[in-house]
Amino acid sequence: MREIIMATAPFDTLKFAKSLREIASITSEQAEGFTVALADAFQDQLVTKSDLKIALLELENRLTVKMGAGAAAIIGVIAAFKFL
């Protein structure tokens, strides 16, 4: 049996496998197989706090650059009008 790390699955894998065995009346091996497959499918879709922090920093940097460029453009326009 392959070990499933609970921290990486967005659901209670033990409870899911137990429900499959008890409610769907399937074998333990099948229940474990379905549980592993579902946990693996979700694995690629999980986002960690680190992922979110990195994305937020990237967005903040992009916004800072755009705000700086916008401010420079406004200053340029004001300076151009002043010398007209």
C-alpha positions as CSV (number, residue, x, y, z in Angstrom):
1,M,0.0,0.0,0.0
2,R,1.3,3.5,-0.9
3,E,1.4,5.9,2.0
4,I,-0.7,9.1,1.7
5,I,0.6,12.1,3.5
6,M,-2.4,13.8,5.0
7,A,-1.0,17.3,4.9
8,T,-0.9,17.2,1.1
9,A,-4.5,16.0,0.5
10,P,-7.3,18.6,0.8
11,F,-9.5,16.0,2.3
12,D,-9.4,13.3,5.0
13,T,-8.1,10.3,3.0
14,L,-8.6,7.8,5.8
15,K,-12.3,8.9,6.2
16,F,-12.7,8.8,2.4
17,A,-11.3,5.2,2.1
18,K,-13.4,4.1,5.0
19,S,-16.6,5.6,3.4
20,L,-15.8,3.8,0.2
21,R,-15.4,0.5,2.0
22,E,-18.5,0.9,4.1
23,I,-21.0,2.7,1.9
24,A,-19.9,1.5,-1.6
25,S,-19.0,-2.0,-0.3
26,I,-15.7,-2.1,-2.2
27,T,-12.5,-3.9,-1.1
28,S,-9.9,-2.2,1.0
29,E,-7.5,-2.4,-2.0
30,Q,-9.9,-0.6,-4.3
31,A,-10.7,2.0,-1.7
32,E,-7.0,2.7,-1.1
33,G,-6.5,2.9,-4.9
34,F,-9.3,5.4,-5.4
35,T,-8.0,7.4,-2.4
36,V,-4.5,7.5,-3.7
37,A,-5.7,8.4,-7.2
38,L,-7.9,11.2,-5.9
39,A,-5.2,12.6,-3.6
40,D,-2.7,12.5,-6.5
41,A,-5.1,14.4,-8.7
42,F,-5.6,17.1,-6.1
43,Q,-1.8,17.3,-5.4
44,D,-1.1,19.4,-8.6
45,Q,-3.9,21.8,-7.7
46,L,-2.8,22.7,-4.2
47,V,-1.4,26.1,-3.5
48,T,0.9,26.6,-0.5
49,K,1.3,29.7,1.6
50,S,4.8,30.1,0.0
51,D,3.2,30.0,-3.5
52,L,0.8,32.7,-2.5
53,K,3.5,34.9,-0.9
54,I,5.6,34.7,-4.1
55,A,2.7,35.5,-6.3
56,L,1.8,38.5,-4.0
57,L,5.3,39.8,-4.1
58,E,5.4,39.5,-7.9
59,L,2.2,41.5,-8.2
60,E,3.4,44.1,-5.7
61,N,6.6,44.6,-7.8
62,R,4.6,44.9,-11.0
63,L,2.3,47.4,-9.4
64,T,5.2,49.4,-8.0
65,V,6.8,49.6,-11.5
66,K,3.6,50.6,-13.2
67,M,2.9,53.2,-10.5
68,G,6.4,54.6,-10.9
69,A,6.1,54.8,-14.6
70,G,2.7,56.5,-14.3
71,A,4.1,59.0,-11.8
72,A,7.0,59.8,-14.1
73,A,4.6,60.3,-17.1
74,I,2.5,62.7,-15.0
75,I,5.6,64.7,-13.9
76,G,6.7,64.8,-17.6
77,V,3.3,66.2,-18.7
78,I,3.3,68.8,-15.9
79,A,6.8,69.8,-16.8
80,A,5.9,70.1,-20.5
81,F,2.9,72.3,-19.7
82,K,5.0,74.5,-17.5
83,F,7.4,75.3,-20.3
84,L,4.7,76.0,-22.9
